[in-house]
């Protein structure tokens, strides 16, 4: 299966934003996370540890509240590092763009051919970055530390993970375990094909979902150690992705 890369858009003009979304919709290797009409909301999204980090960022330069370059300066301090493609009607900013290691500088109206060239450059950079990382050890288990010992939990037995401050509770088919960690750290150790963040406080094993609300506000797990069904909330900012993964065709 080919890799799917995620992206966000920061563009204050609605027509330009929708045009870019339409151009990108045909690419099966890309998935939109969010589209923003201002830099402030985009910054809050990127700085939130509970939101997925995008691989690509399509950024307008001229915006009412803050320029795209000010936004780029601000996100340099964040742990996220998406490849950036500028979309603008102003050619005079191109020279300044070289200071930011851009994957593309596209002039509006955006042409699909130039857009795809910039995307391919960005994806090559991302692939090279992935190739340079040490290969992870393939193991269908999660290893957690509980006091003075390490506990190995099979992925298939994990029902959900619940985070609160610096403690994380892992609930399995056989019992519950609490470890000192952050929920985002444990989420990154679990395969995204089977586990999904549904709330700031919860990561769930998709294979154990019994039912979910038609408006995607909550779900129920098939079985829990306490007996019966376990109801978990789906947070507003996670519902679109939850709907994409579980909605019937």
SEKOL-47804 format. One record per residue: x, y, z of N, C-alpha, C in turn. Coordinates in nm, 3 decimals. Last residue first. Layout:
N
REC        nx        ny        nz       cax       cay       caz        cx        cy        cz
REC         X         Y         Z         X         Y         Z         X         Y         Z
...
END
This chain:
249
REC        nx        ny        nz       cax       cay       caz        cx        cy        cz
REC    -1.963     0.292     0.370    -1.949     0.341     0.232    -2.084     0.380     0.174
REC    -1.989     0.412     0.709    -2.019     0.312     0.604    -2.006     0.374     0.466
REC    -1.715     0.554     0.889    -1.845     0.572     0.824    -1.867     0.465     0.719
REC    -1.456     0.523     0.988    -1.559     0.426     1.027    -1.693     0.441     0.956
REC    -1.277     0.715     0.891    -1.230     0.579     0.915    -1.344     0.479     0.933
REC    -1.428     0.950     0.872    -1.361     0.898     0.752    -1.323     0.751     0.770
REC    -1.501     0.984     1.142    -1.604     0.959     1.040    -1.542     0.897     0.915
REC    -1.251     1.041     1.251    -1.324     0.924     1.298    -1.430     0.885     1.195
REC    -1.195     1.282     1.125    -1.111     1.166     1.096    -1.180     1.037     1.138
REC    -1.404     1.436     1.238    -1.391     1.422     1.093    -1.308     1.300     1.056
REC    -1.359     1.422     1.518    -1.476     1.356     1.457    -1.463     1.338     1.306
REC    -1.169     1.553     1.659    -1.131     1.422     1.607    -1.242     1.357     1.523
REC    -1.273     1.783     1.761    -1.166     1.798     1.662    -1.119     1.665     1.604
REC    -1.471     1.682     1.947    -1.509     1.754     1.823    -1.398     1.759     1.719
REC    -1.404     1.346     2.071    -1.390     1.491     2.078    -1.421     1.558     1.945
REC    -1.606     1.098     2.171    -1.525     1.136     2.055    -1.521     1.288     2.053
REC    -1.611     0.910     2.479    -1.648     1.027     2.398    -1.555     1.042     2.278
REC    -1.710     0.570     2.531    -1.604     0.670     2.529    -1.646     0.787     2.441
REC    -1.844     0.309     2.720    -1.875     0.423     2.635    -1.764     0.526     2.646
REC    -1.825    -0.034     2.725    -1.760     0.087     2.775    -1.785     0.199     2.674
REC    -2.046    -0.298     2.818    -1.989    -0.208     2.719    -1.928    -0.086     2.786
REC    -1.958    -0.568     3.050    -2.048    -0.487     2.969    -1.976    -0.401     2.868
REC    -1.678    -0.548     3.274    -1.800    -0.612     3.227    -1.888    -0.516     3.149
REC    -1.429    -0.462     3.335    -1.534    -0.437     3.435    -1.666    -0.504     3.397
REC    -1.277    -0.518     3.108    -1.262    -0.603     3.227    -1.374    -0.585     3.329
REC    -1.495    -0.496     2.819    -1.395    -0.438     2.909    -1.388    -0.525     3.034
REC    -1.593    -0.514     2.478    -1.585    -0.575     2.611    -1.475    -0.507     2.692
REC    -1.644    -0.328     2.267    -1.707    -0.459     2.271    -1.706    -0.521     2.411
REC    -1.715     0.017     2.328    -1.622    -0.094     2.307    -1.689    -0.226     2.337
REC    -1.881     0.278     2.164    -1.886     0.176     2.268    -1.791     0.062     2.231
REC    -1.852     0.637     2.118    -1.846     0.499     2.070    -1.856     0.405     2.190
REC    -1.977     0.965     2.022    -1.927     0.866     2.118    -1.921     0.729     2.051
REC    -2.037     1.125     1.808    -2.000     1.191     1.933    -1.949     1.094     2.039
REC    -2.140     1.063     1.551    -1.997     1.042     1.580    -1.951     1.113     1.708
REC    -2.401     1.049     1.497    -2.341     1.182     1.483    -2.194     1.183     1.527
REC    -2.451     0.787     1.554    -2.466     0.829     1.415    -2.411     0.969     1.390
REC    -2.212     0.640     1.779    -2.327     0.726     1.754    -2.331     0.771     1.608
REC    -2.115     0.295     1.748    -2.083     0.437     1.765    -2.204     0.520     1.724
REC    -2.002    -0.030     1.868    -2.098     0.060     1.806    -2.051     0.204     1.824
REC    -1.764    -0.171     1.923    -1.890    -0.244     1.904    -1.993    -0.158     1.831
REC    -1.422    -0.180     1.867    -1.542    -0.095     1.869    -1.665    -0.179     1.836
REC    -1.187    -0.318     1.846    -1.274    -0.352     1.959    -1.400    -0.267     1.966
REC    -1.038    -0.218     1.637    -1.088    -0.354     1.625    -1.183    -0.394     1.736
REC    -0.939     0.027     1.716    -1.055     0.024     1.626    -1.119    -0.114     1.616
REC    -0.855     0.117     2.028    -0.828     0.009     1.934    -0.953    -0.007     1.845
REC    -0.809     0.466     2.099    -0.890     0.345     2.101    -0.841     0.245     1.996
REC    -0.712     0.708     2.328    -0.674     0.640     2.204    -0.744     0.505     2.208
REC    -0.816     1.002     2.503    -0.835     0.862     2.467    -0.777     0.825     2.331
REC    -0.803     1.275     2.564    -0.771     1.179     2.670    -0.777     1.033     2.629
REC    -0.881     1.412     2.342    -0.754     1.451     2.405    -0.708     1.348     2.507
REC    -0.998     1.152     2.123    -1.024     1.255     2.225    -0.888     1.295     2.281
REC    -0.920     0.957     1.957    -1.059     1.002     1.942    -1.092     1.119     2.035
REC    -0.661     0.820     1.778    -0.691     0.920     1.881    -0.833     0.969     1.857
REC    -0.646     0.472     1.708    -0.681     0.607     1.666    -0.708     0.696     1.786
REC    -0.499     0.173     1.575    -0.530     0.259     1.689    -0.551     0.402     1.643
REC    -0.444     0.047     1.336    -0.534    -0.019     1.430    -0.577     0.070     1.547
REC    -0.275     0.203     1.191    -0.375     0.126     1.116    -0.478     0.063     1.209
REC    -0.087     0.306     1.360    -0.199     0.391     1.323    -0.306     0.320     1.245
REC     0.044     0.112     1.624     0.022     0.123     1.479    -0.103     0.204     1.447
REC     0.204     0.292     1.892     0.101     0.199     1.846     0.075     0.218     1.697
REC     0.372     0.491     1.959     0.428     0.355     1.964     0.328     0.250     1.913
REC     0.219     0.716     1.958     0.320     0.705     1.854     0.383     0.566     1.850
REC     0.071     0.677     2.192     0.003     0.670     2.063     0.104     0.649     1.950
REC     0.263     0.729     2.386     0.217     0.591     2.368     0.145     0.575     2.234
REC     0.290     1.007     2.351     0.405     0.919     2.336     0.363     0.775     2.311
REC     0.033     1.099     2.409     0.084     1.116     2.274     0.204     1.025     2.249
REC     0.009     1.045     2.682    -0.072     0.968     2.589    -0.020     0.981     2.446
REC     0.312     1.010     2.867     0.215     1.096     2.801     0.138     1.014     2.698
REC     0.367     0.829     3.178     0.399     0.864     3.039     0.294     0.962     2.989
REC     0.375     0.585     3.399     0.409     0.727     3.393     0.453     0.762     3.252
REC     0.090     0.362     3.383     0.232     0.391     3.369     0.253     0.542     3.364
REC    -0.134     0.109     3.474    -0.104     0.252     3.476     0.046     0.273     3.473
REC    -0.359    -0.124     3.336    -0.223    -0.095     3.379    -0.199     0.055     3.373
REC    -0.621    -0.367     3.367    -0.577    -0.229     3.341    -0.440    -0.207     3.403
REC    -0.717    -0.674     3.195    -0.701    -0.588     3.310    -0.653    -0.450     3.270
REC    -0.762    -0.819     2.962    -0.732    -0.892     3.085    -0.719    -0.807     3.209
REC    -0.803    -0.649     2.757    -0.905    -0.751     2.778    -0.883    -0.827     2.908
REC    -0.692    -0.332     2.897    -0.683    -0.447     2.807    -0.796    -0.545     2.836
REC    -0.606     0.002     2.920    -0.708    -0.098     2.955    -0.706    -0.208     2.850
REC    -0.369     0.199     3.054    -0.392     0.112     2.938    -0.488     0.002     2.981
REC    -0.333     0.525     3.152    -0.397     0.399     3.189    -0.425     0.320     3.062
REC    -0.075     0.743     3.236    -0.154     0.684     3.128    -0.206     0.548     3.175
REC     0.018     1.051     3.385    -0.016     0.910     3.400    -0.101     0.865     3.281
REC     0.048     1.320     3.371     0.166     1.239     3.338     0.141     1.090     3.357
REC    -0.274     1.396     3.265    -0.148     1.456     3.310    -0.030     1.369     3.271
REC    -0.405     1.111     3.151    -0.438     1.219     3.244    -0.308     1.272     3.303
REC    -0.533     0.893     2.899    -0.427     0.976     2.953    -0.479     1.086     3.044
REC    -0.601     0.566     2.811    -0.657     0.688     2.870    -0.546     0.767     2.938
REC    -0.652     0.344     2.550    -0.552     0.411     2.633    -0.611     0.541     2.681
REC    -0.825     0.031     2.500    -0.807     0.175     2.483    -0.699     0.225     2.579
REC    -0.760    -0.246     2.464    -0.890    -0.191     2.429    -0.880    -0.040     2.402
REC    -0.518    -0.477     2.374    -0.540    -0.340     2.423    -0.674    -0.288     2.372
REC    -0.476    -0.714     2.246    -0.549    -0.719     2.373    -0.577    -0.580     2.430
REC    -0.330    -0.656     2.019    -0.467    -0.704     2.001    -0.545    -0.709     2.131
REC    -0.074    -0.588     2.116    -0.161    -0.486     2.059    -0.307    -0.531     2.055
REC     0.024    -0.724     2.428    -0.003    -0.746     2.286    -0.099    -0.639     2.236
REC     0.249    -0.582     2.651     0.107    -0.599     2.618     0.090    -0.618     2.468
REC     0.481    -0.631     2.899     0.462    -0.641     2.755     0.315    -0.673     2.726
REC     0.633    -0.434     3.146     0.520    -0.521     3.112     0.498    -0.515     2.961
REC     0.903    -0.406     3.370     0.850    -0.381     3.236     0.742    -0.482     3.205
REC     0.925    -0.272     3.709     0.927    -0.380     3.609     0.868    -0.333     3.476
REC     0.891    -0.090     3.912     1.027    -0.143     3.890     1.032    -0.255     3.787
REC     0.630     0.080     3.779     0.718     0.081     3.896     0.854     0.024     3.860
REC     0.605    -0.026     3.470     0.519    -0.009     3.586     0.605    -0.029     3.710
REC     0.651     0.056     3.137     0.717     0.039     3.266     0.618     0.069     3.378
REC     0.561    -0.129     2.842     0.542    -0.018     2.936     0.611    -0.049     3.068
REC     0.547    -0.209     2.509     0.625    -0.231     2.630     0.611    -0.109     2.720
REC     0.327    -0.367     2.297     0.360    -0.239     2.359     0.431    -0.269     2.490
REC     0.370    -0.570     2.003     0.351    -0.552     2.146     0.385    -0.409     2.186
REC     0.455    -0.676     1.759     0.314    -0.647     1.781     0.282    -0.635     1.929
REC     0.732    -0.540     1.612     0.687    -0.618     1.726     0.543    -0.579     1.755
REC     1.006    -0.456     1.436     0.867    -0.495     1.418     0.824    -0.588     1.532
REC     1.200    -0.184     1.511     1.186    -0.328     1.534     1.038    -0.364     1.524
REC     1.252     0.059     1.253     1.198     0.016     1.381     1.189    -0.136     1.390
REC     1.553     0.171     1.110     1.435     0.087     1.091     1.382     0.040     1.226
REC     1.650     0.508     1.159     1.674     0.366     1.184     1.545     0.286     1.169
REC     1.600     0.740     0.886     1.570     0.696     1.022     1.605     0.549     1.039
REC     1.629     0.790     0.621     1.746     0.814     0.706     1.725     0.770     0.850
REC     1.382     0.752     0.511     1.485     0.654     0.481     1.606     0.668     0.571
REC     1.251     0.986     0.594     1.210     0.857     0.650     1.319     0.751     0.629
REC     1.385     1.172     0.434     1.390     1.185     0.580     1.354     1.054     0.647
REC     1.310     1.086     0.185     1.452     1.081     0.221     1.470     1.091     0.372
REC     1.037     1.144     0.202     1.080     1.005     0.187     1.227     0.989     0.223
REC     1.042     1.425     0.216     0.987     1.347     0.327     1.033     1.202     0.322
REC     1.150     1.483    -0.036     1.220     1.526     0.086     1.173     1.446     0.207
REC     0.949     1.385    -0.198     1.084     1.327    -0.207     1.165     1.361    -0.082
REC     0.743     1.558    -0.127     0.733     1.416    -0.091     0.868     1.346    -0.100
REC     0.833     1.801    -0.236     0.811     1.788    -0.091     0.809     1.642    -0.048
REC     0.834     1.736    -0.508     0.959     1.778    -0.442     0.947     1.760    -0.291
REC     0.563     1.686    -0.544     0.658     1.578    -0.563     0.792     1.610    -0.498
REC     0.461     1.946    -0.500     0.424     1.837    -0.409     0.525     1.722    -0.421
REC     0.566     2.084    -0.717     0.604     2.124    -0.581     0.574     2.013    -0.481
REC     0.432     1.948    -0.923     0.579     1.950    -0.918     0.628     1.984    -0.778
REC     0.166     2.009    -0.868     0.211     1.871    -0.854     0.364     1.860    -0.850
REC     0.167     2.286    -0.925     0.133     2.238    -0.791     0.187     2.097    -0.770
REC     0.218     2.288    -1.194     0.317     2.346    -1.104     0.293     2.300    -0.960
REC    -0.023     2.166    -1.282     0.107     2.107    -1.313     0.215     2.159    -1.219
REC    -0.229     2.337    -1.191    -0.218     2.201    -1.138    -0.081     2.140    -1.164
REC    -0.165     2.670    -1.095    -0.181     2.573    -1.203    -0.150     2.433    -1.150
REC    -0.323     2.926    -0.918    -0.237     2.808    -0.912    -0.269     2.712    -1.025
REC    -0.317     3.266    -1.019    -0.394     3.142    -0.997    -0.307     3.018    -1.010
REC    -0.055     3.256    -0.771    -0.197     3.243    -0.805    -0.225     3.315    -0.938
REC     0.254     3.086    -0.765     0.181     3.209    -0.788     0.036     3.179    -0.828
REC     0.435     2.902    -0.528     0.338     2.900    -0.636     0.262     3.032    -0.644
REC     0.707     2.756    -0.439     0.657     2.893    -0.431     0.565     2.912    -0.551
REC     0.813     2.471    -0.245     0.753     2.533    -0.363     0.707     2.673    -0.335
REC     0.946     2.398    -0.024     0.933     2.296    -0.129     0.872     2.354    -0.255
REC     1.184     2.619     0.138     1.051     2.586     0.087     1.056     2.472    -0.015
REC     1.370     2.725     0.330     1.380     2.589     0.276     1.244     2.539     0.227
REC     1.364     2.994     0.398     1.281     2.901     0.474     1.279     2.759     0.418
REC     1.493     3.171     0.240     1.541     3.161     0.378     1.470     3.051     0.456
REC     1.354     3.185     0.004     1.471     3.097     0.008     1.525     3.080     0.150
REC     1.164     3.386     0.036     1.124     3.247     0.059     1.241     3.151     0.067
REC     1.281     3.616    -0.054     1.276     3.595     0.091     1.241     3.449     0.124
REC     1.228     3.577    -0.327     1.367     3.578    -0.278     1.370     3.552    -0.127
REC     0.943     3.596    -0.339     1.012     3.471    -0.374     1.153     3.466    -0.319
REC     0.796     3.822    -0.309     0.839     3.755    -0.187     0.924     3.631    -0.214
REC     0.712     3.912    -0.557     0.825     3.981    -0.494     0.874     3.916    -0.364
REC     0.483     3.789    -0.650     0.612     3.731    -0.690     0.728     3.790    -0.612
REC     0.186     3.729    -0.503     0.294     3.828    -0.503     0.429     3.763    -0.531
REC    -0.013     3.559    -0.451    -0.029     3.637    -0.575     0.087     3.734    -0.594
REC     0.073     3.227    -0.330     0.058     3.372    -0.319     0.038     3.437    -0.455
REC     0.168     2.967    -0.138     0.071     3.001    -0.242     0.041     3.149    -0.229
REC     0.444     2.759    -0.053     0.381     2.892    -0.049     0.284     2.908    -0.166
REC     0.479     2.472     0.118     0.457     2.520    -0.018     0.380     2.651    -0.008
REC     0.688     2.296     0.340     0.605     2.415     0.316     0.600     2.449     0.168
REC     0.675     2.004     0.534     0.731     2.068     0.416     0.634     2.178     0.372
REC     0.659     2.033     0.895     0.601     1.998     0.764     0.680     2.064     0.652
REC     0.747     1.973     1.176     0.833     2.022     1.067     0.776     1.980     0.932
REC     0.687     2.029     1.525     0.640     1.987     1.393     0.731     2.045     1.285
REC     0.780     2.147     1.760     0.841     2.020     1.717     0.796     1.973     1.580
REC     0.829     2.507     1.715     0.746     2.390     1.747     0.815     2.262     1.700
REC     0.971     2.716     1.622     0.995     2.678     1.761     0.915     2.555     1.804
REC     0.875     2.766     1.374     1.011     2.712     1.382     1.040     2.660     1.523
REC     0.635     2.895     1.389     0.630     2.748     1.398     0.770     2.685     1.399
REC     0.716     3.164     1.362     0.656     3.117     1.487     0.661     2.965     1.499
REC     0.804     3.184     1.099     0.898     3.211     1.209     0.846     3.151     1.338
REC     0.564     3.136     0.967     0.675     3.041     0.953     0.777     3.058     1.064
REC     0.425     3.370     1.041     0.374     3.239     1.082     0.485     3.133     1.075
REC     0.574     3.557     0.907     0.567     3.564     1.053     0.520     3.430     1.110
REC     0.515     3.472     0.648     0.652     3.461     0.697     0.658     3.472     0.849
REC     0.245     3.531     0.618     0.286     3.392     0.619     0.428     3.374     0.672
REC     0.148     3.794     0.848     0.200     3.745     0.721     0.240     3.599     0.733
REC    -0.165     3.829     1.018    -0.019     3.809     1.022     0.027     3.755     0.888
REC    -0.428     3.918     0.954    -0.376     3.923     1.090    -0.224     3.916     1.096
REC    -0.467     3.900     0.663    -0.496     4.021     0.742    -0.425     4.027     0.878
REC    -0.199     3.775     0.456    -0.320     3.752     0.534    -0.341     3.871     0.627
REC     0.005     3.670     0.213    -0.068     3.791     0.251    -0.197     3.754     0.322
REC     0.080     3.395     0.181     0.170     3.493     0.241     0.096     3.614     0.294
REC    -0.057     3.069     0.247    -0.067     3.199     0.182     0.026     3.297     0.254
REC     0.062     2.740     0.236     0.054     2.865     0.312     0.046     2.988     0.223
REC     0.037     2.411     0.307     0.016     2.505     0.197    -0.021     2.639     0.260
REC     0.239     2.168     0.437     0.168     2.291     0.473     0.160     2.381     0.350
REC     0.262     1.816     0.508     0.272     1.929     0.417     0.190     2.046     0.469
REC     0.223     1.649     0.724     0.346     1.634     0.646     0.371     1.755     0.557
REC     0.095     1.748     1.048     0.085     1.734     0.903     0.221     1.714     0.839
REC     0.035     1.570     1.345     0.127     1.660     1.276     0.116     1.641     1.125
REC    -0.283     1.559     1.511    -0.180     1.494     1.429    -0.094     1.597     1.356
REC    -0.323     1.700     1.841    -0.359     1.694     1.700    -0.247     1.628     1.619
REC    -0.232     1.728     2.100    -0.336     1.628     2.074    -0.376     1.616     1.929
REC    -0.061     1.937     2.124    -0.002     1.802     2.124    -0.103     1.694     2.093
REC    -0.083     2.221     1.936    -0.162     2.132     2.022    -0.106     1.990     2.013
REC     0.043     2.366     1.746     0.105     2.364     1.879     0.031     2.274     1.977
REC    -0.125     2.348     1.527     0.008     2.286     1.520     0.073     2.275     1.657
REC    -0.348     2.497     1.623    -0.362     2.357     1.583    -0.227     2.286     1.586
REC    -0.238     2.748     1.660    -0.293     2.677     1.775    -0.308     2.528     1.745
REC    -0.177     2.809     1.391    -0.069     2.795     1.490    -0.118     2.717     1.612
REC    -0.432     2.827     1.282    -0.340     2.725     1.232    -0.227     2.701     1.331
REC    -0.531     3.048     1.416    -0.594     2.917     1.440    -0.502     2.803     1.393
REC    -0.351     3.242     1.307    -0.360     3.218     1.450    -0.420     3.081     1.481
REC    -0.388     3.260     1.032    -0.264     3.200     1.082    -0.275     3.164     1.231
REC    -0.703     3.167     0.882    -0.614     3.262     0.949    -0.497     3.188     1.013
REC    -0.858     2.973     0.778    -0.867     3.103     0.711    -0.781     3.209     0.781
REC    -0.752     2.632     0.720    -0.771     2.747     0.808    -0.779     2.876     0.727
REC    -0.829     2.294     0.706    -0.807     2.414     0.625    -0.843     2.535     0.712
REC    -0.687     1.976     0.801    -0.767     2.095     0.829    -0.734     2.205     0.729
REC    -0.608     1.740     0.654    -0.639     1.738     0.797    -0.731     1.855     0.833
REC    -0.634     1.569     0.349    -0.650     1.697     0.419    -0.684     1.675     0.566
REC    -0.400     1.355     0.211    -0.525     1.363     0.289    -0.528     1.493     0.367
REC    -0.257     1.203    -0.081    -0.267     1.316     0.012    -0.402     1.314     0.083
REC    -0.265     1.013    -0.272    -0.155     1.003    -0.177    -0.156     1.117    -0.076
REC    -0.460     1.071    -0.451    -0.491     0.967    -0.353    -0.382     0.953    -0.248
REC    -0.562     1.370    -0.570    -0.440     1.297    -0.533    -0.472     1.198    -0.420
REC    -0.788     1.517    -0.606    -0.766     1.405    -0.698    -0.643     1.321    -0.662
REC    -0.774     1.726    -0.426    -0.868     1.617    -0.399    -0.841     1.494    -0.487
REC    -0.625     1.941    -0.501    -0.558     1.835    -0.424    -0.645     1.711    -0.405
REC    -0.808     2.104    -0.628    -0.691     2.057    -0.703    -0.626     1.937    -0.634
REC    -0.985     2.157    -0.414    -1.032     2.085    -0.533    -0.916     2.027    -0.613
REC    -0.819     2.307    -0.248    -0.872     2.179    -0.200    -0.919     2.094    -0.318
REC    -0.785     2.533    -0.409    -0.670     2.449    -0.376    -0.715     2.311    -0.328
REC    -1.048     2.631    -0.411    -0.982     2.595    -0.537    -0.864     2.501    -0.511
REC    -1.089     2.690    -0.143    -1.167     2.582    -0.205    -1.104     2.537    -0.337
REC    -0.907     2.905    -0.120    -0.895     2.786    -0.034    -0.968     2.667    -0.097
REC    -1.008     3.089    -0.297    -0.874     3.036    -0.320    -0.853     2.907    -0.241
REC    -1.254     3.140    -0.172    -1.251     3.086    -0.308    -1.115     3.024    -0.341
REC    -1.171     3.248     0.082    -1.247     3.123     0.073    -1.240     3.060    -0.066
REC    -0.866     3.361     0.187    -0.969     3.382     0.085    -1.041     3.250     0.057
REC    -0.668     3.275     0.363    -0.779     3.355     0.416    -0.891     3.377     0.315
REC    -0.516     2.973     0.429    -0.552     3.064     0.319    -0.677     3.142     0.362
REC    -0.348     2.700     0.491    -0.371     2.828     0.558    -0.391     2.932     0.449
REC    -0.400     2.353     0.512    -0.401     2.472     0.426    -0.426     2.594     0.513
REC    -0.221     2.048     0.575    -0.314     2.153     0.615    -0.298     2.271     0.519
REC    -0.191     1.692     0.508    -0.157     1.832     0.487    -0.262     1.923     0.550
REC    -0.032     1.365     0.493    -0.136     1.458     0.539    -0.093     1.603     0.517
REC     0.015     1.093     0.270     0.069     1.205     0.344    -0.043     1.304     0.377
REC     0.031     0.752     0.247    -0.060     0.866     0.236    -0.007     0.976     0.328
REC     0.215     0.509     0.059     0.203     0.598     0.174     0.103     0.710     0.143
REC     0.061     0.221    -0.091     0.140     0.342    -0.099     0.112     0.430     0.022
REC     0.085    -0.120     0.000     0.000     0.000     0.000     0.088     0.124     0.000
END
